[in-house]
């Protein structure tokens, strides 16, 4: 994914990444930075990724995220919520487990331009 934002194409009110972990942690972080760049001032970025200790999600530990690793953007964002939670998932055959899953969750708002 390659996206270059400028003030003419920052038009999303919100962008969301639920359980989308790319081939490497660096690739996922780069995607997050590009998604944040596409937000309007005041826009929301929401992310939920599997953390270490989950039965579901990527099998490679380097593709799992702890909450602090979701903070890959510059100071243009204000963090509203950042936490690792254990959640019992029942979201179809590929996201269902009898055990609670560790999920890193982030909600951040892009700061208004002064």
C-alpha positions as CSV (number, residue, x, y, z in Angstrom):
1,X,0.0,0.0,0.0
2,X,1.4,3.3,-1.0
3,X,-0.6,6.5,-0.3
4,X,0.6,10.0,-0.3
5,X,-1.6,12.5,1.5
6,X,-1.6,16.2,1.1
7,X,-4.1,18.9,2.2
8,X,-6.1,18.3,-0.9
9,X,-6.8,14.6,-0.3
10,X,-7.2,14.4,3.5
11,X,-10.9,13.7,3.4
12,X,-11.8,10.7,5.6
13,X,-13.8,11.3,8.8
14,X,-12.6,8.0,10.1
15,X,-10.4,5.0,9.2
16,X,-10.6,1.6,10.9
17,X,-8.3,-1.4,11.0
18,X,-9.9,-4.4,12.6
19,X,-7.6,-7.5,12.7
20,X,-5.7,-6.5,9.5
21,X,-2.0,-7.4,10.0
22,X,0.1,-7.2,6.9
23,X,3.2,-9.4,6.1
24,X,5.3,-7.6,8.7
25,X,4.9,-5.3,11.7
26,X,6.7,-2.6,9.7
27,X,4.3,-2.9,6.8
28,X,1.3,-2.7,9.1
29,X,2.8,0.4,10.8
30,X,3.4,2.0,7.4
31,X,-0.2,1.3,6.5
32,X,-1.4,2.9,9.7
33,X,0.7,6.0,9.1
34,X,-0.8,6.3,5.6
35,X,-4.3,5.9,6.8
36,X,-3.8,8.5,9.5
37,X,-2.3,10.9,6.8
38,X,-5.6,10.5,4.9
39,X,-7.7,11.7,7.8
40,X,-9.3,15.2,8.0
41,X,-8.5,17.2,11.1
42,X,-10.9,15.9,13.8
43,X,-11.0,12.5,12.1
44,X,-10.8,9.2,14.0
45,X,-8.4,6.3,13.7
46,X,-9.6,3.1,15.2
47,X,-7.4,0.0,15.3
48,X,-7.9,-3.5,16.9
49,X,-5.1,-6.1,16.4
50,X,-4.3,-9.4,18.0
51,X,-1.7,-9.3,20.8
52,X,0.8,-11.9,22.0
53,X,-1.1,-14.7,23.8
54,X,-4.0,-14.9,21.4
55,X,-5.1,-18.3,19.9
56,X,-6.4,-16.5,16.8
57,X,-4.8,-14.1,14.4
58,X,-1.4,-14.2,12.9
59,X,0.8,-17.2,14.0
60,X,4.0,-15.2,13.7
61,X,4.8,-13.2,16.9
62,X,6.3,-10.4,14.9
63,X,2.9,-9.6,13.4
64,X,1.2,-9.3,16.8
65,X,0.9,-5.8,18.5
66,X,1.0,-4.6,22.0
67,X,-0.9,-1.4,22.6
68,X,2.2,0.9,22.6
69,X,3.2,-0.5,19.2
70,X,0.0,1.0,17.7
71,X,1.4,4.5,18.5
72,X,3.2,4.8,15.2
73,X,2.1,8.2,14.2
74,X,3.5,11.7,14.8
75,X,2.1,14.3,17.2
76,X,-0.8,15.1,14.9
77,X,-3.0,12.6,16.8
78,X,-4.6,12.7,20.2
79,X,-5.0,9.3,21.9
80,X,-8.5,8.8,23.3
81,X,-8.2,5.1,24.2
82,X,-5.3,2.7,24.3
83,X,-5.6,-0.7,26.0
84,X,-5.0,-4.4,25.7
85,X,-8.1,-6.3,26.6
86,X,-9.1,-9.9,26.8
87,X,-12.2,-10.5,24.7
88,X,-14.2,-13.6,23.9
89,X,-14.6,-13.6,20.1
90,X,-17.4,-15.2,18.2
91,X,-17.2,-13.7,14.7
92,X,-17.5,-16.6,12.3
93,X,-15.4,-19.7,11.8
94,X,-12.1,-18.0,11.6
95,X,-12.6,-15.7,14.6
96,X,-14.2,-17.9,17.2
97,X,-12.5,-19.4,20.2
98,X,-13.6,-20.8,23.6
99,X,-10.7,-18.8,25.1
100,X,-10.6,-15.0,25.6
101,X,-8.3,-13.3,23.0
102,X,-5.8,-10.6,23.8
103,X,-6.6,-7.6,21.6
104,X,-4.7,-4.3,21.4
105,X,-7.2,-1.5,20.9
106,X,-6.6,2.2,19.9
107,X,-8.9,5.1,19.2
108,X,-7.2,8.4,18.3
109,X,-8.4,11.7,16.9
110,X,-6.4,13.9,14.4
111,X,-5.7,17.3,15.9
112,X,-7.4,20.3,14.4
113,X,-5.1,22.5,12.3
114,X,-4.4,25.8,14.1
